[in-house]
Amino acid sequence: MFGVWSVCVSLVLILWGTSEKVQGKASKLWLQPLNETFLQTGVFPSGFLWGVGTVAFPTEGSWDADGKGESVWDRFTRHTDPSSDSYIQWEEDLESVRYLGVNFYSFSLSWTRIFPDGNVKAHPNPAGVQHYRRLIGKLKELQVEPVVTLFHWDLPQVLQERFGGWLNQSTADVFADYTAFCFRTFGAEVRYWITMHNPFLLAIQGYGTGAHGPGVTGDPADPFIAAHNLLRAHAKAWHLYDKHFRRHQRGNVSITLGSHWVEPLHGQAMPTNLELCQKAMEAVIGWFAEPIYGSGDYPESLKASHRGVIPEFSAQERLWIKGTTDFFSLAFGRETLRVGQGLARFGQTVKLDLRSVLVWVQQTYSDPQLLLAESGWFTDASVGVQDTKAIYLMKRFIMQVMQAVSVDGVRVFGYTAWTLLDGFEWNHGYSIRRGLFYIDFSKPERRRLLKTSAHFYRRLVRDNGFPAENTPHIEGRFPCDFQFGVSESVLQVHLRPFSPQFTDPQLYRWNLSGDGALSPVMGILLHTRPVQCTDFLFIQRHLFLLGVTGSAHYRFALDWTQLSPGGDPEKVRFYRCVLMELQRRGIRPVVTLYHPSYRSPSLGLPEALHADGGWRNASAVEAFVSYAAFCFHKFGDFVSTWITVNEPNRLTEAYTEDRNLLLAHVKAWRIYDERFRQKQGGAVSLAIHADWVEPADPFLESHKSAQQQFLAFEVGRFLDPLIGNEGCGNGFSNAERVEFKGALDFIALNHFTTRLVAPWENAKPQKPEHGCALMTDVTWPASHLRQALVPWGLRRMLGWVRDRYGDRLPIIVTATGVDDQAVHDDQLRQSYIRSYLQEALKARELDGVNLRGFYIWKLQDHHDLRFGLFSSAAHHSRPKASVSLYRDIISHRGFPSAADLRPLTCRDADSGTSCELCTRIAENKPLLFFSVCVSISASMLCVLVIISVVRKRRRTPINVRPQRLRVQLRFPMMKVAQGSYAIKP
């Protein structure tokens, strides 16, 4: 804990200081975020290199075998355990490398295994030299390229004691001699050299906080002196290779630099925060990258913050250090990000955003070729071979690299998965694991066991990325009887606002006092007419929005709490008016009888039922059946499609049982079938929440079994009894099972997203009823409410239902949608509608699914910007861009080919008459409008001519004296202005 705090303090010291403005293109990254992409599939360029890496100290073991000397990490940790035993089992390591199918293997040389005391003037250790020769030779036989790191922190202890390690420039000279020996000895078979790995961590933690070996603390200048000498050592090694070895060996030399990524806290992109973010990057990766890839000197922000502490390069040294690399080598791993956490205290937050780091490097250092030399995360020591979460972290990083390459044009040419084996992880020891292969450190055999992340990486290497598993975009149209609709929750009864037109018997005078007010005329009452549906202003406004979408179907729920036999007739009339107005507009309703609401204390039940135990009590079943019969009777003449209960599988989360819900549906269905179907001819179902799930770890049979277990629980436990599958449980009697079978006219599914599923393994919290653990793939695009966009999940869900229940019953997707925070340009929702409808079309056309409808959730936001196609009434009911998209898809009935983009006009199914005339009218609207205008103009001209002729023929004028009528005779003759009765004085 003290080490972590010390790291934070050191970073704060680095960043704290000047407030001068930071310049550079890369600083714009925080003002202009990277292009949002929904990219989920794709492959890397041909020739992209895939690799895996290890390090000598954590894996080799044999710390003093065959003449090996002591390193600073041997002394720092007092670790004498065999670790991963890679010095002995190196062939097993290479067998693991071969299994992965990678192009290269990155490993580090142990300086003290080659020169035990670090002294290159002495004779090298033959055993150490022979070990690395065998390793490199075998890699070449396997056609795997070795990527060799000369120094990964394990400095010879002798050099630490003799010179003070990297605090002395002499160590840089000794390092140069050591690298020359390695170039000469191994260079004929090595194309890629890394001089040292992540010198930032060595300088900060080895010579600042003391958290790493050699554990030096005390002088604030030490980290900067160590960094200065590490840069000199790297430059010496590069110049040596460039001068003496490059021409013959044709290799490349670089230095691996570590980085994190920071963003303004809570997105507060104020100038001060942006400046601190840029400084944070310059203080970590820029500390070493700027001298090599940039100006040849340290970043100005770093020098300004530490004048008198940070060493200076001479003009000659700046020229000598600048450009000492053949490619950019980047490490993006746990330790650098852990150190960077200290920055969040001063207006930044550290994020796992590898893509932004890659773009920052591209924009800051002139678009170099780039190798990901370290990329990975860690798991707890308790995690064995089933490291499912590690798969998705790896996928997340690699997906970010793919986006950087394909969207941002970053020139990444290779990726290194970190690491090959579990090992002794530096100061963390065996408390964490990072390998693709598991090792049981309690057993002396140190066997390499495949983790599921190794299976995943092997497949990814084979496929060169994430090729699309699903059918690409197809062209085609949905049939004319396909239901494009909009779905809503409970349509609340709105008796106000209410138009008083023709219902107020009072007569009014306007502006009697000059104040523009209406004043009643006392003693006079007019005849009125009965209340009409047009008086409900809400209905007109609401259905106007629906009409804008172009939908011909509208699904909404009745409010059970407002409707009951013998209840308020005005509320019944309100819903009848809604249905009548829908009919008048040619829109077919789909009516839900009971839509549970978690915002309601009673879950949408009448208060008395809820107080009596709700669905736990059998009385709720009889109450629902009575309510359903009432609704069928009152509204059935206008409704051809009914939903009894919406998402009963979600309601069981509150009641933990589903028996009464199923009984309620079945009895309501039977009532309709026996008493109303023959006359009304409708269809009845219940709507199941049906999100798709994928095995979290596709390489484990237990996860595949969990998938089927979850789907059977979530969907099958409701549909199996109704459609007649064997194995119906729920404690039903044989008679009830017979009654259940067939009590369904179509399958209604509410589908929104896809999740990952795994067996439940935790003792706490309490195991869910379905017995599974749910998670999400972090690489899937997600909404503000963390709903993942996985279009192919809809197609798989439809296919699963078809395979389980056959195609006898049609399927309707009765609700699907996503939240989007955009005020107007809701690109996320537009992408959702377009892609999910594409998968619906594929399910119909390619898979033979009997899909009959698709309803977008929902028409209008209630308060916040969420699922609505229109903003809330408080935000003036403005249409979002997705309205136009959905309307366009409906007008074309899908995705026609580019050669046939005209809107498709379907046959009028109600009248059965041909719509050929309608089609011709629609195609010739401009000409028809022009013809009507000409006809009207000609008619008016004729009338004017006739009137003119008649007037000329009149010989004598006709004088009519006005007669003054009594007041009581005038009132019946007065005309009424729309809105209210009024006369002017």
N, C-alpha and C positions, 0 to 999 in steps of 0.2 A: 504494500500500500504506500509506503514511504517513497519507493522508487517511482511509482506512477505520479505521485504528487510532485516529486522533484522534476520529473520530465515536464509536467505542466508548467511549473515555475520557470524552467529553462526556456521553454517555447515562448512564454509570455515575455521574458526578458529580451528574446530575439525580436519579437514583434513590437515591443513597447518603445516608443521614441518619437521620431519625427512624424509630422502630419503632412509632409509635402506630397503633392499629387503624384500618383503613379501613372505613368504613361504606358502605352502599348496596346496593340490590337487585342491581345488576349484578355485584357481587363473588360472588354465589351461582352465577354461571355456571360457576365452576371447581369448585364443590362438587356442583352438580347439572347435569351435562352436558346438552346439548340432546337432545331426543327422537331416538333412533336411527330413521332412516327409510331404507327401501329404494327410495325414490322415484327412478325413472329416466326417467319420462316425465311430461308435463304441459305445459300452456300457461299463459301469464301472463294476468292479467285484461284484459278488453277495455279498450282505450284506453291500454295500457302503451306507453311511448315508447321507441323504439330509436334510438340515435344513434351517431355516430362523431366523433372529435375530432382536432384538430391544434393546434400551438403555433407562434407567429410565428417565434421565433428559430431553431429547428431546421429549418424548412421553407421560409421565404420566400426566403432568399438576398438578393441585391441589397442588401447591407448598407449601401451608401452611394449607391444609385441614387435619382434624382428628388428629391434634397434630404433624404434620410433622415439623421438624426443618429446618433452613435455611442452604443451602449448599454454597460452594464458587461460584458455577455457578449461583445460585439465586442472590447472591450479585454482581457478575461480570457483568451479563447481565441486571439486574433489570427487569427480565422477570416474569410477573405475569399472562400471558395469559394461557388459558387451554391447549395449545399445541394440542396434538392429543387426549387428554382426556382419556388416557388409564387407569388411575387409576379408573375412573368411568366405562368406556366401555371395561373393560378387557374381558368380555365374547364375545363381538363383535370381539375383537382381536383374540380370540381363534377360533371363527367361521372362520375367515380368514385363520388361520393356518390350520384348518381342510380342507378347500377348496383346499389348495395347496397340501395336501397329503404328507407332509414332515414327516421325522422320528423324528426330534427333533426341539425344539424351544429354541433359545438362548435369554436370557434376563438378565438384571442386576438388582440387588437389590439397592434400594435407602437407603444408610446408615442412612440418617437423617429421613427417614420414620420409621425406626425401633428404632433408638436411636437419638432423636431430637438434642441432644447436643454432640453426639458422645461418650458419657460416658457409657461404658458397665456396670459399677458398679451400675448405676442407673437402674430403672425398664424400660424394653422395652415398646415401644408404642404398645398397644394391637391391635389398628386398623391396623397399618402397618404389624404386624406379621400375623394377620388374613388374610390380603389381599394376601400376598405371599403364605400362606398355601392354600387358595382357588385356587389361580392360579396354583400352582404345582399339587394339587389334581385333578383339572379338566383336566390338561394335561395328567396325568396318566390314567384318565378315557378314554381319546381320544387315548390312546396308543401312545402318543407323548412324547419323552424323554425330560425332562427339562435339559438344559445346563445353569448353573447359574454362572454369573460373580459377584463376591463379591464387586468389586470396579471399577467403570468406571468414574473416574475423579471427582465425586461430593462429595468431602471431606466436612464433617461438618464445617461450618464457625467458630464455637466455637473453634475447634482444630486449625484452621488457626490462630485465634487471640491469643489463649493460648500458643501454642508451635511454631508458625511460620510454621505450616503445615509440609510438608515433608522435611523441612530443619532441623528438630529436630528428633533425634532418638526415642524420646518418642512417636511420632506418630506411629512408627512401632510397639511399644509395645501395644498401644491402638488398632491398626488394628488387631493384633493377638488375642486380647480378643474378638473383634467383629466377627472375622472369627470363633472362637471357638463356639460362641453362634449360628451362622448360621449353622455350621456343626451339632451341637447338635439338633437344632430346626427343620431343614429341611432335614438333611442328609439321613434320612431313605429312602427318595424317590428321591434322586438326585445321579446319577451315574457320572456325569461330572461337576467338579468345575473349574472355572477360577478365580484365585486370583485377578488379575487386568488386564486391557485392555490397551495395547500399552503405557507402561510407558515412551517410548522415547518421544512421543509427550507431555506428561505431564511435563517431565523434561525440554525439550527444550522450549516449548511454554508457559508453566505455570510458570516456574521459570527462564527463560532466556530472551525470547523476550517479554513476557507479552501479547502475542496474545491470550492465553487461560487463563481461571481462574486457580489460583487466581490472575493472572496478575502481578506477582513479576518480577521486573527488577533491574538491577544495578550491582550486584557483579558477575563477570565472573565465580566464583567458584560455584554459586548457582545451576546451572543445574546438576553439577556432585555430589554435596552433596545430592540433592533431589533424583537423580538416585541411589545413594549409599543406602539411607534409604528405597527406594522402593524395592530394591533387598533384603535387610534385612527383610522387612515386608513380602515379598513373601516367603522367606525361613522359617520364623517363622510359617507362616500359613501351609506350606507343612509339616513341621515336626510335627506340632500339629495334623494334620489329620493322618499322618502316624503312630503316636504313640498312639493316643487315639480313632480314629474313623475307620480307614481302615479295621480292622479285622471284625467289625460288619457290616459296611455299604458297604464295597467292592466297593468304588468309585475310581475315578481318579482325580488328581489335576494337573493343569498346569497354565501357565501364557501366555497370548497372546502378541506376539511381532510383531511389525509392521516393514515392510521393503519396500524398493523401489528396482529398478534394474538400474544399470548404465553400459554403454558400452563406449569404446573409441570413441571420436568424429570422425565422418566420417570413422570409421573402422580403425583408425590409431593405430594398436596394437604394439606400441613401448613400451619398458620396463617401461619407466616412466609412460605412460598412464595406462598400466596394473597394475602397483603398486598403482596408485591413485584410480583405480576402486576397487581394493581389499580393500584399506583403506576406501573408501566410504561405502562399505558394512559393514566393521567392525565398522565404526563410527555410524551406525544406528542400524541394527539388532544385529551386533556382540557386541555392547556395553553391551547388556543385555544377549545375548545368550551365549557368551563365559564364563562368570562366572557360568552359570547354566548347559550348555551342554558340555562345553569344559574343560578348565584348572582350573576353579574355580576363575579365576582372569580376569581383563579387558584385551582386546587385547593389544599386545605389541605396536602396532602403536598408539593406543589411549594414553597409558601411556607415551610413548616417546614424544608425542606432548604436553602433559600437565603435565609435572613433577612439583610437588609443588602445583598443583591446584586440580587434581583428587585425591580423598581419596584412601587410601590403605587398602586392606584386610589383616588381619593377617593370618598366616599359618593355624591357627585353623578355622578361618572364611572361608577360601577358601575350606577347606574340608567340612565344614558345609553347604555351599551354593551349591557346585557342586553336580549335580544329583537330585536337588529338583524339579523334574517334572516326570510325568508319560507318557506324550506324548508331542509332539511339537505342539503348537497352534500358527498359523500365521495369521496376518492381512495384507491384500494387498488392500489398498483403496486410495481414492483420497487425503486425507490429508497428509499421509506420502509421497506420490509421489510429492505432491505440495511443501512440505518442501524440498524434494530432488532436486528440479529444480535448486537450487543454485549451485549444483555441476557442472553443465554443463559449468560454466565459466572457469573451470580449466581442460579442456581436456576430459570431459566426457559428455555424453548425457543420460538423464533419459528416460527409455522406459517402456511401459506397457507390460512387459514380465514376466508374473507370472511363466511360465514354468522354466525359468532360475533361478528364486529365489528358486523354489522348489528343483531344482537340486543342487544349491549352498548349501542349508541347508543339503541336503542328503550327499553331499561329505564332508562338513565341520564338521558335527556333527554326524558322524557314523550312518547314515541311520535310523533316528528315525521314529516312527509312527507319522503321521502328520494330524492335523485337520485344514482346512481352516475356521478360526473363523470369518473372515470378508472378503468379496469379493464383490465389486460392484463399481458403479460409481455414477454419478449424472446427473440431467437434470435441465434446467432453470425453474424458478418458473412459467413461462408462459405455460409450457407443462402440458397438462391435462392427461386424461386417455389414450391417444394415444401416448405412449412413445416408438415409433418404434426404435429409435436409441439406447435406453437402452437395447432393446432385443439383438442387435448385439454386444454390449459391453459385456453383460452377457455371450452370446454365446462364444465370444472370450476368456474370462477368463476360462470358463468351458472347452472349447476345449483345452486350454493350460494345464489345470489340467489333462485331459484325455491323452494328449500326454506324460506328465510327468509320469503318472502311467503306460501306456501301452508300451511306447518306452524306457523311462529312468529308469523304475522300482522304482520310488519314492513311498513310502508306505503311500499314502494319504488315510484316511479312512472316511473322511467326508467333506462336503462342506456347507458353510453357505451363503445364499443369503442375501445381505445387502441393504435395510432393509425391514421389513414388511410394515411399514407405513411411509408416509410423516410426518415430524415432525419439531420441532424448532431446526435447525442444528447448535447448539453451537454458535460460534461467527458469523456464516453466517445467522442465524435466518431463516426466511422464504424465503430467496432469492434463495435457491436451493432446489431440491427435490431428495430423494433417495429411496422412498418406492415403493413396488409392489402394494400398494393400495393408491389411491388418496384421499386426504382430502381437502375440500374447507375451508380454515381457515377464510374466511369472514362470514361463517355461523356457528351459535352456535351449530348446531346439530352434527357437526364433523362426518358425515357419511363416512364409508369406501367404496370407489368405486373401482372396479377392474380396474387396468391398463392392457393393452395388454401384458406387460411384465409378469404380474401374470399368464395370460393364458399360455404364453410360458414356464414359470418355472414349472407350474403344469404339462404340457405335458412332459417336460424333466424329472421330478421326476418320473412320471408314467412309462416312457420308460427306466429309469435308464441310460440316456445318449442320444446318437444320432444313433439309429438303422438305418441300410441302408433301404431307402425307395425304392430303385431300385433293379431290378433283378441282382443277382451277375454275375460274369464272366460266359459267355456261350461259348461252343465250336461249331464250324461250319465254313463253307466256303461260300464265295460269289460265285455266278455263273460265268460261263466263259465269259458271255457278260457284266459283271460288269466292269465299267471303273475305274481303278486305274490310277490316273494321277497326274501331277504337274501343277500348275497354276502360271503364271507370269503376270506382268502388261504390259506396252507397250514394245514390242521388238524393240528397236531403230535400225534404219538403220545403218549398219556398212560397208561402202564401203572400208574402210581401217581397218586392214592390208589386202593387196591384193597380191596374188601370181603372179609374172610376167612370170611364166613358160609357154612356148609356145606362149606367146603374144608379146615378145620383139624380133624384127627382127634383132637386132644387134648381130654380132659375137664377141666373146671376147677371149683374150689370158690371161692366168693366170700366175702370178709370173714372168712377163717379166723383171722386175727390181729387182727381189729378195725380194720384199716387200709383197708378198702374195696377191697383188691386181689384179683385173680384168681390162684389158686394151682393149678398143674396137679396132677391126680390121677395119680400114677405107676402104670404098668403097665396102664392101660386105654386102648384106642384105639377110636374109633367109626367107623362106616361114613360115608364122604363121598360127595358127588356131583361130577360134572365141573364145571369152571369155566364160568360162564355170563356172558352179556353184562351182566347187571345188576351184576356185580361191578366193572365199570369205573365208578367213581363220577363221573369227569369227564364221561362221556357223558350221564348223567342230568342233571347240573347244567347242562351246556352246552345241551342240547336243550330243557331247561325254559325257558331264556331265549328260545330261538327260538320256542317255543310262545306265549310272552307277546306276541310281535309280531303274531300272527295270520297269519303267512306260511304258505303251503302249499308253498313251494319254498325250497330251501336250496342255495346253490352254495358248494362248498369245494374245496380242492386237496389232493391226496395229496402226501406227502413222498417224492419220488423217491429221496432218499438213504437212506430207511428201508425201501424195498421193492425187491426184486429176486428173480428166480427162484432158489429155493434159499436165500432169506434167512430171517430170524427169523419163524417162524410166528405168534408172539404179536402181532407188529405187523400182520400180515395180518388176524389175528382181530380186532384192535382196530377196523380200518376196516370189516370185515364187521359187527361189532357196531353201529357207528355207522349203517351203512346199514340194518340190520335194525330198529334202534330208530326210525329215520326212517320206515320203512315201517309199523311198528306205530302210529306217531302220525299217519299219513296225510299225511306230508310227503314231497314228491318231491325227490330229490337231483339236482343238476347237478354233475358231478365233473370237475375240471380235473386233467389228468395232470401238467402241468409249469407251475408258477407261479414264474417267476424272482424271486429275492429279492436286492435290492441290499444287504441287511444281511448276507448270507452271502458269505464270501470266494469260494465256488465258484459263486455266482449260482444256488444251488439244484440244481446238478448233483452227481452222485456225484463224490467227490474224484478218483478215477482218471481220469474223463472230463475233468474240468476241468484236471488236470495235463497231459493229453495234447492240450491246445489247445481244449477245449470245442467249441463249435459251428463253429469254424474247421476242425475235422477231420471228415471224412466218417464216421469211426467212431461219432461221436455220433448220427448218423442211425440206424444199425443198432441201437445200444444203445437208443435211444428206441423204435424199433419193437418190439424184444423186450420192453421194459418195458410198452409199451402193450398188447401181446397178453396179457401176464401179467395185467394189471389187468382187461382185458375178460373174461378167463377166470375170475378169482377173484371179481370184483364185478359183472359184467355182468347177472346175474339181478336185481339190485336197482337198476340204473341205467338210465334211459331217455334221458338226455342227457349227452353227453360234450363237454368242451373239451380239445383236445389241448395247445395252448400258449396261455398267457395273454400278450397284448400282445407278440407278436414284434417289432412295429415299435418298441417301446421297448428291447428287448434288443439290437437292432442298433446302438444307441448305444454298447454295449460291444464289439460284434464287428464293426461297420461293414460287415456284409454279411448278406443274408437268404436266400441260396440253400439252405443246409442246413436252416434252420428250416422253409422251405416244403416241402422234400423230406420232412422228418420228419413233418410233418402229413399230407401226401398219402399216404405209405406207411402210416401208422397208419390213416388213413381207409379205404384199400384193404383192409387186414387186417380191419378191422371189417366192411366191406361183404361180403367174401368168406367169412368164417368165423363171424361172430357175428350179423349183422343178422337173418337169417331166424329164428333162435331167440329173440333178445333184443328185436328190434324197436326199437332205440334210434336216436338221431340224433347225429351228430358234427360239430363245427365247431372253429374257433379264434377266440379273442376278440381283436379289434383295438381298440387305444386310438384313440378317434375324437372328439377335441375339435374343435369348430367353429372356423373362423377367418373373420374379416371383413377386407376390405381396410382397411388403416389409413387410407388416404386414398381415400375413395370417389369422388373427382373425378379420379383418375388411372387410366388404363388399365393402366399398369404394375403398380399395386397389385392390380387385379382379376385380372391374369394371374398374379401371385404367389399369390393365393388358390387358383386352380385348380391351380397347380403344387404347392403345399404339400399340398392334399387328395389329389392324384393320387399323390404320394410317400408320404404318411402312411397312406392307406387303400387307394388303388388298386393299389399295387405288390403287395399281398397278395391282394386280392380279385379283381383283374382276371384273373390266371392261373387262379384256381379257378372263377370264374363263366364265363370264356370270352371276355372282352373282347379285341378285337384289340390289338396293340401290346404283348403280354407280353414283357418283356425279361429281365433277370437272367441272361442267358447260358445259358438252358435250350435243350436240343436239341428237335427237333420231336417226338421220341418222348416226351420228358418233358412237353412242352406238352399232348400228347394225354392223358397220364396225369393231369395236373393238372386238366384240364377236368372240372367237375362234382364234384370232391372236396370237397363242402360241402353239408350238409343244411339249414343255416339260417345267417343272418348274425348274429354276436354282436358287439355294440359296447359298449365301456366308454367312457362319456362323463361328463365332470366339469365342464368349463368352456368358455369361449369366449375366444379371444385375437385380437389384431390382427396382420396380416401385411403385410410390405412387402418389396420386392426388397432383397437384400443388397448394400450399397454400400461397406462398410468393407473396407479392405485387411487390417486386423487387428481382432479375432482371426481365426483361420482360418475361412474360409467353411464353414458347415454343409453337410451332404450335400444337404439339400433346397433350398439356395440362397436361403433367405428369412430375413428378420429378424422376430422376434416381439416384441410389446409388449402392453401392456394399456391399456384405457381407464380413466383415473384416476377417472372418475365412476361406474364400476360398483361396486356394493357388493362388498366382498371379505372373506374370512375372515382369521383370524390368520396362516395360511400364505400369504396373498395370493392365494387362489383366488377368482376373480371369479364372482359369481352372475349368470348371464345365461341365464335360462330359455329364451328364444326360440332360443338357439343349438342346443338339443337338437332342436327341431322342424326347424330348417334343416338340421341334420346328417342327420336321418332323411329329409328331402325330397331331399337331394343323393344319398343312397344309393339311394333309390327311383328317382330320375330316371336314375341311371347304370346300375343293374342290373335295373330292372324290379321287379315285385312277385311273381315266381314263388316266391322264397324268403322265408320269414317272417323278421322281424327281432326280436331280443331284446336289450334293453339289459341286459347281464349285470353291470354295476357302475356305480353313480352315487351320489355323496354329497359331503359337504363337512365339513371340520373345524370344530368348535365348542368353545370353551374353557369353556362353561357346565357347571357341575356337574349341574344338573337342568334348568333352564328354558332349553333350547337353542333360542332363538328363531330364530337364523340357520338351523339345520338344519330346523326346522319350516317356515320360509319356503321353503327349498330343496325339500323334499319336496313341499309343496303346489304350488308354482309349476312345478316340473319335471314332475310328474304331469299338471298341467293342459296343458302343452305336448305331452306324450305323447298325451293324449286328443284334442287338436286335430289332431295328426298322423294319428291313426286316423280320426277322424270327419270332418274337413274336408279333409284332403289325401289320404285313401285309402291311407295307408301300412299295410302288412301287419305291424303291430307286435303281437307276441304276449307280451311279458313286460317286467318292470321290476324290477330287483333293487337294493335299497339296499345301499350299501357303508358300514359293515359292522356285524356283530353286536355286537362288544365291543372296547373299547379294550384295548391290551396294557399300556401303562404310563401315558402322559400322556393328558389329555383331548383326544381328537382326533375320529376319524370314527365311533366306536362309538355304537350305540344304547344300550348299557349301559356303565357305567364298568368299569374293570378289576377283576379278582378282588381285587387289593390294596385297591381302594376299594369292596369288598363287592358288586360286580356290581349296582349300583343302576340301575334304568331311568331314562332321561331322558324329558323331556316328549314328545319326538318319537316315542317308542314308542306312546304313546296316540294321537297323531295318525295315525300310519301304520296302526295297527290299525283305527282308525275308518274311514279311507279304504278299507281292504281289506274291512271288513264291509259297507260300502255299495257296494263295487266301483266307486269313483270319486266323482263329484260330482253326486248326484241333485238334482232340483229341491226347493225347500222344501216342496212339496206331497206329496213322496214320499220321506221320510227314513228309512223303515223299512229295516233291514238286508236285503240280498238273499241268499236261500239258493238256491244253484245245484243243478242236477241232479247226482247222483252219477255221474260219467263212467265209473267203473270197473264198476259193476254194471249200469248202464243202466236202473235202476229209477226210477220217479217219486219225486220228493222232496216231493210234495204233503203226505204225512203228516208228514215232517220239518218242513216249513214250519208246519203247524198246531201241532205240538208246540212249536216255537220261539216261536210267537205266543202260546201259552197256558201257558207255563212256570209262572207263579204258581198258576193253577188246577190244573194237573196235580200240582204239589208238594203243594198243600192236599189234593187227593183221595187221594194216596198216604198222607199222614200220617193222614187219617181212617180209611182202610182198615186201616192197621197198628194204630192205636189200638183199633179195633173187634175186630180179630183177637185182640189181647192180652187184651182184656176177656173175650172168650169163653173163652179158655184158662184164665184165672183162675177164672172161674165153674165150669168143668168140674172143675178141680183141687179147688176148695172142696167141690163136691158129692161127689167121690170120697172125700175124706178123712172126711167126715161118715159115710159108709156103712161105713167100716172098724170092725169090732167088736173085734178083738184086735190089739195091736201086734206087730210083727215085730221080734225082737231078733237082731241079727247080731253075733257076737263078732269083733272084729278079729283078724286073723291076722298074725303077724310073719313076714315073708318073709326069706329069705336075701339077702344083699347082691347076690350074682351074679344073683338073679332080679328085683331091683328096677330095675337100670339100664335094661333094655330098655323099661320101662314109663314111664320119666321123660320128661316133656315138656321141649322145648328152648326156652329164651327166645330171642327174636330178637336176633341180633348175636353171641352167643358162648354156649358151653355152660357152665352153672354150676349148682351146687346149693348150698343153704344147709346149714350143719352143724346 
